[in-house]
């Protein structure tokens, strides 16, 4: 897996290879989509997701993180944030 970037909020972001996506069986995960919008969110469980389309800024107390198509992102359990979707998002996701 390529090097991961980790934020102060505990979010990790990676640019996985096709082989890594196959190993994780990402194509078998459910798909979630959302139009441009802004909303608060809290993670009750850790979520790992792979962004197929779009772009969003995830705002936390410590920083703003831009995620986009091609990113594999892990959000830790307990995270409180605000999603600001700037381009319609479609992503595979899995809760751990």
LUMFI-750340 format. One record per residue (C-alpha): residue number from 0; x, y, z; residue in one letter. Coordinates in steps of 0.5 Angstrom, whole numbers, plus 2048, in hexadecimal, padded with zeros to 3 digits. Each point is the difference from the previous one (the first is absolute). Example, Ala and Ser with C-alpha at 12.3 -4.5 7.8 and 13.67 -1.06 7.14 Angstrom:
BEGIN
+------+-----+-----+-----+------+
| resi |   X |   Y |   Z | resn |
+------+-----+-----+-----+------+
|    0 | 819 | 7F7 | 810 |    A |
|    1 | 802 | 807 | 7FE |    S |
+------+-----+-----+-----+------+
This chain:
BEGIN
+------+-----+-----+-----+------+
| resi |   X |   Y |   Z | resn |
+------+-----+-----+-----+------+
|    0 | 800 | 800 | 800 |    X |
|    1 | 803 | 807 | 7FE |    X |
|    2 | 801 | 805 | 806 |    X |
|    3 | 7FB | 802 | 804 |    X |
|    4 | 7FE | 807 | 802 |    X |
|    5 | 7FD | 801 | 807 |    X |
|    6 | 7FD | 806 | 803 |    X |
|    7 | 800 | 803 | 807 |    X |
|    8 | 7F9 | 7FD | 800 |    X |
|    9 | 802 | 7F9 | 7FF |    X |
|   10 | 7FE | 800 | 7F9 |    X |
|   11 | 804 | 7FC | 7FB |    X |
|   12 | 800 | 801 | 7F8 |    X |
|   13 | 804 | 7FC | 7FB |    X |
|   14 | 800 | 7FF | 7F9 |    X |
|   15 | 7FF | 7F8 | 7FF |    X |
|   16 | 803 | 7FC | 7FA |    X |
|   17 | 7FB | 7FC | 7FC |    X |
|   18 | 803 | 7FA | 804 |    X |
|   19 | 7FF | 803 | 807 |    X |
|   20 | 7F8 | 801 | 7FE |    X |
|   21 | 800 | 7F9 | 7FE |    X |
|   22 | 803 | 7FD | 806 |    X |
|   23 | 7FB | 804 | 804 |    X |
|   24 | 7FA | 7FE | 7FC |    X |
|   25 | 7FE | 807 | 7FF |    X |
|   26 | 7FB | 7FF | 7FA |    X |
|   27 | 7FC | 7FB | 805 |    X |
|   28 | 7FF | 806 | 805 |    X |
|   29 | 7F9 | 804 | 800 |    X |
|   30 | 800 | 807 | 7FC |    X |
|   31 | 7FE | 806 | 803 |    X |
|   32 | 7FE | 807 | 7FB |    X |
|   33 | 7FF | 807 | 802 |    X |
|   34 | 7FF | 806 | 7FC |    X |
|   35 | 803 | 807 | 802 |    X |
|   36 | 7FE | 802 | 807 |    X |
|   37 | 803 | 801 | 807 |    X |
|   38 | 7FE | 7FC | 806 |    X |
|   39 | 803 | 7FE | 807 |    X |
|   40 | 802 | 7F9 | 801 |    X |
|   41 | 802 | 7FB | 806 |    X |
|   42 | 803 | 7FA | 7FF |    X |
|   43 | 7FE | 7FA | 805 |    X |
|   44 | 804 | 7FB | 7FD |    X |
|   45 | 807 | 801 | 7FC |    X |
|   46 | 7FE | 800 | 7F8 |    X |
|   47 | 805 | 7FF | 7FB |    X |
|   48 | 7FD | 802 | 7F9 |    X |
|   49 | 803 | 801 | 7F9 |    X |
|   50 | 7FE | 806 | 7FC |    X |
|   51 | 7FE | 7FE | 7F9 |    X |
|   52 | 7FD | 807 | 7FE |    X |
|   53 | 800 | 807 | 802 |    X |
|   54 | 803 | 805 | 806 |    X |
|   55 | 7FF | 802 | 807 |    X |
|   56 | 803 | 804 | 805 |    X |
|   57 | 800 | 7FC | 807 |    X |
|   58 | 800 | 806 | 806 |    X |
|   59 | 803 | 7FE | 807 |    X |
|   60 | 802 | 804 | 806 |    X |
|   61 | 807 | 7FF | 7FE |    X |
|   62 | 800 | 801 | 7F8 |    X |
|   63 | 7FC | 7FF | 7F9 |    X |
|   64 | 802 | 7FA | 7FC |    X |
|   65 | 7FE | 800 | 7F8 |    X |
|   66 | 7FE | 7F9 | 7FE |    X |
|   67 | 7FF | 7FE | 7F9 |    X |
|   68 | 7FF | 7FB | 7FB |    X |
|   69 | 806 | 7FA | 801 |    X |
|   70 | 801 | 802 | 807 |    X |
|   71 | 7FF | 7FA | 805 |    X |
|   72 | 7FE | 803 | 807 |    X |
|   73 | 7FF | 7FE | 807 |    X |
|   74 | 7FC | 804 | 805 |    X |
|   75 | 801 | 7FE | 807 |    X |
|   76 | 7FA | 7FE | 805 |    X |
|   77 | 7FE | 806 | 804 |    X |
|   78 | 802 | 805 | 7FB |    X |
|   79 | 7FC | 806 | 7FF |    X |
|   80 | 800 | 804 | 7FA |    X |
|   81 | 7FD | 804 | 7FA |    X |
|   82 | 7FF | 7FE | 7F9 |    X |
|   83 | 800 | 805 | 7FB |    X |
|   84 | 7FF | 7FC | 7F9 |    X |
|   85 | 802 | 805 | 7FB |    X |
|   86 | 7FF | 7FB | 7FA |    X |
|   87 | 7FB | 7FA | 800 |    X |
|   88 | 804 | 7FA | 804 |    X |
|   89 | 7FF | 7F9 | 7FF |    X |
|   90 | 804 | 7FB | 804 |    X |
|   91 | 801 | 7F9 | 802 |    X |
|   92 | 7FF | 7FF | 808 |    X |
|   93 | 801 | 7FB | 806 |    X |
|   94 | 7FF | 801 | 807 |    X |
|   95 | 805 | 7FC | 805 |    X |
+------+-----+-----+-----+------+
